[in-house]
Amino acid sequence: MDHKRDTFDFSRAIAEHTRSSNTQRAYFRWVERYFVVYADWKSQTGSARRKRMKALKISSIQRHVRPNKLREWLDNLLAQGHSRQSLDQARAAIVTLAELAHEAGVIEADMLRQLKKTPVPKIKHKTEPERILSADELLLLQKAARDSASNDAQRIRNQVVMTILCTMLLRREELAMARWGDLGVADNKRVVLRLADGQVDVPRAVVSLLDRWRAAIAESDSEPLPASPLIRRIWKGGRVAKGGVSPDGIWMIVRDCALVAGLGHVTPDDLRRSVAALWLAQGMSLEDLSKALRHRNTLITSKFIARITEGQDKPNASMTESQGQDED
């Protein structure tokens, strides 16, 4: 427990629990989202959120970190369309908070046991076939990223978002959480983006766009710091904001680009499935695709493949360089 008797330093406790900065940020985001619902917090980002995590009110933890509220919260996240991966991470964040709070004498052992027994709600499988976009449609979306923007900064930001989602198999939550410091160079000299559950290669086309995006940020503010969000909001006048884009903000960028491209309703999950289908059509092995998708095992990938191929024609396997031919 902190020196202040009425607060708990979750920031310090989680740093001793995991060294992964990605996991720490993700847990901070979910914990804040939980308390926004149950403790009427005002949502914050960046340093303000980290400062808040250093002094969580013990009374709020004891009052709100409870099995019935955790179950209700997860059910609501499911209703909002969050993926199983997001639900797993959201549950893990609250349970980890409870575990660390218990170690500090804040939560009773019986309450912790009940929280650990709270399951992630089951996701009902869709009865209709999953939507799969062709390579040509993915290119249309990337072009629409330019055409849908109202200023230069928004144009390059949207291109970064759409090109990443159309080539790198990222989830919208992962892209929203990404920081400039997560970019690095692997042993094979390839640029990679480090995520909470692994890392992915960054295609040359994305690297080029990121260089332009970095310049746009520097022009509006200053050279982006490693801890600053990779994807940022844009003010109406075209100035790049300091704050990052939320997962829902990523979804809205995809939605707007799809409308401009004339493709109707398209979601970030559609893009992830479509890229996976294209790579599968090109002959990528089950093991390599499972690794690229960052699934826990190939059984999950086999079920994923069964869903995306059911009732679908074989997708167009032609891939341009902008869609990452150098990723093999």
Steps between C-alpha positions, in 0.01 A plus 500: 500500500611859444629732765159664465262266677204578280667422165659206321790542255390271217771645274783379722334169574440414134859596413618230743246255356592543130779684321302535178417867450234397245323283757526770765342759268225259395416419863496870591258565215264218602511586871418862422220394267357283780502783753359748247190278503478422872672790676396780262858584405570737215701320233864610475801411286880499511675643804170593668390136488837375629483751786152374587627140514757601763224592744189285459261559785480190718136573577419494128685171450318338791164634390514432128740212433239234555394188308151622411633828359783328313251258343264784403788703354625211287147434375473866396836486320378194312181684402715787369669259258836443670696194393584199718859623520381838633265336751781274624729797547230710670427220749873444560549869578235506773599163645866608506402821678314287756797264543744783560254680726458178700878474541492855641223410744231696316274214382400192701605155381138380458417796277808428287396136461155605380649746251729231360198277443326767291517374139519686174152487339464263209498659157223368280630388163355685204272295282572703189836463316772741602559787259823467305631784285712439192847644446348756260248608767776539757682725253181703454485553876860621508425745218186613683719586800641784289167603346305503829729750677434873531861610562856377442561374855176303502583361157833352604360383837216317328741344249712369786196350671354337191829370361588342835157338534508380138845340528602415857214297657468743792191529716360850544578488874863419426536788257335744742740391776817513285769752594793637299735319737343168399665531158844344481740297289515121531809280473430455128520881457127515432286774655252347746213618717508346848161399642387355833494146354792515257624714214415547132712602204430847362482505117716752311189690387393549863851608603492766228158623614615508863793722402256747344268474800789567739586814300136617519501456878832684534363787293198539729671428831848349526673173426272231651626353828530119534209489748269710279219334300581382150155601371378846607189710472489791256356840587255660252766743378734214408727520805604164645384456861708344778228251591459161340207353308281252689406156360161645410681784321689242293168338412359835385799559269435159340128575476556834326753356255263212415220743423726708273616180327139394444545175692221548751542374854860395572658444843862466617426131567400462134843630400685262732302205363550615142878529529513156662289356216730653238811359664330160533411508129863573421600176669606612848518203737268459796791538742627821340152650480437412864821677596411805288154517659662455844257225596576288805503180295426367151164357609371857543638584156332194344162614636575854381576370149182291496292810577661725241489242220143380559282604209772718350655487155875464498632855551707682245856406588668778304694721738671827426814618671291742701329195652827358622651254254824537696336348808557135399 
